[in-house]
């Protein structure tokens, strides 16, 4: 149910993107790719699915109302830890292409806000429908790091000979 609700919101957003007239083709491609990415993230984070990335370490967590909370960072640097970073690199790329933050403070806040949004939304949905998802401080940290890496990649590309290509995909302010 949560995924279906979020999917409907994303459909409305896609319709808005497609019918917006003042953007040229490449910015529309950026927005549609960002929409597809958001759909992918919603499927991964807000659906009752589990991944087979298990840690050989014992993780200390606590249980509250059927929800598992891990509030001790860096207990396990397993595959899931690194996959969470990789999962949010595109978010940082899209932030740089769409929002184009210029201040370091805003870039840092975007990373932290992304991690907080994903984990808090998972926690709220867990309270409502018991997805069986963990709420972890590591995920908040790794999601923020992924966003920062994505923003850094675009920043570096804008300082390289690829600047003209990258700017064609940016949303005009």
Residue pairs with C-beta under 8 A, 6 or more apart in sequence:
1 129
2 46
2 47
2 125
2 128
2 129
2 131
3 42
3 43
3 46
3 47
6 42
6 46
7 39
7 42
10 35
10 38
10 39
10 42
13 35
14 32
14 35
17 28
17 31
17 32
17 35
18 28
18 32
20 28
22 172
23 31
23 171
23 172
26 168
26 169
27 169
27 170
27 171
27 172
29 169
30 94
30 97
30 98
30 169
30 170
30 171
31 98
31 171
33 94
34 94
34 97
34 98
37 90
37 91
37 94
41 87
41 91
41 118
43 49
44 87
45 118
45 121
45 122
45 133
46 121
46 122
46 125
46 131
47 131
48 131
48 132
48 133
50 132
51 80
51 83
53 78
53 79
53 80
53 83
54 78
55 75
55 76
55 78
55 80
56 76
56 78
57 75
57 76
57 78
59 70
59 72
59 75
59 76
60 70
60 72
60 75
61 68
61 69
61 70
61 71
61 72
61 134
62 68
62 69
62 71
63 69
65 127
66 126
66 130
67 123
67 126
67 127
67 130
67 133
67 135
68 134
68 135
69 134
69 135
69 136
70 134
70 135
70 136
70 137
70 138
71 136
71 137
72 137
73 137
73 138
73 141
74 138
75 138
76 138
81 138
81 142
82 142
84 138
84 139
84 142
84 143
84 146
85 142
85 143
85 145
85 146
85 149
86 146
87 143
87 146
88 114
88 115
88 142
88 143
88 144
88 145
88 146
88 147
88 150
89 146
89 147
89 149
89 150
89 153
90 150
91 114
91 146
91 147
91 150
92 110
92 111
92 146
92 147
92 148
92 149
92 150
92 151
92 152
92 153
92 154
93 150
93 151
93 153
93 154
94 150
95 101
95 107
95 110
95 147
95 150
95 151
96 150
96 151
96 154
96 155
97 154
97 166
97 169
97 170
97 171
98 170
98 171
99 110
100 170
100 171
100 173
101 107
101 110
101 151
107 148
107 151
108 148
110 147
110 151
111 143
111 144
111 145
111 147
111 148
111 151
112 140
112 144
114 143
114 144
114 147
115 139
115 140
115 141
115 142
115 143
115 144
115 147
116 140
118 139
118 140
118 143
119 135
119 136
119 139
119 140
119 143
122 131
122 133
122 135
123 135
125 131
125 133
126 132
126 133
126 135
154 166
157 163
157 166
158 166
158 167
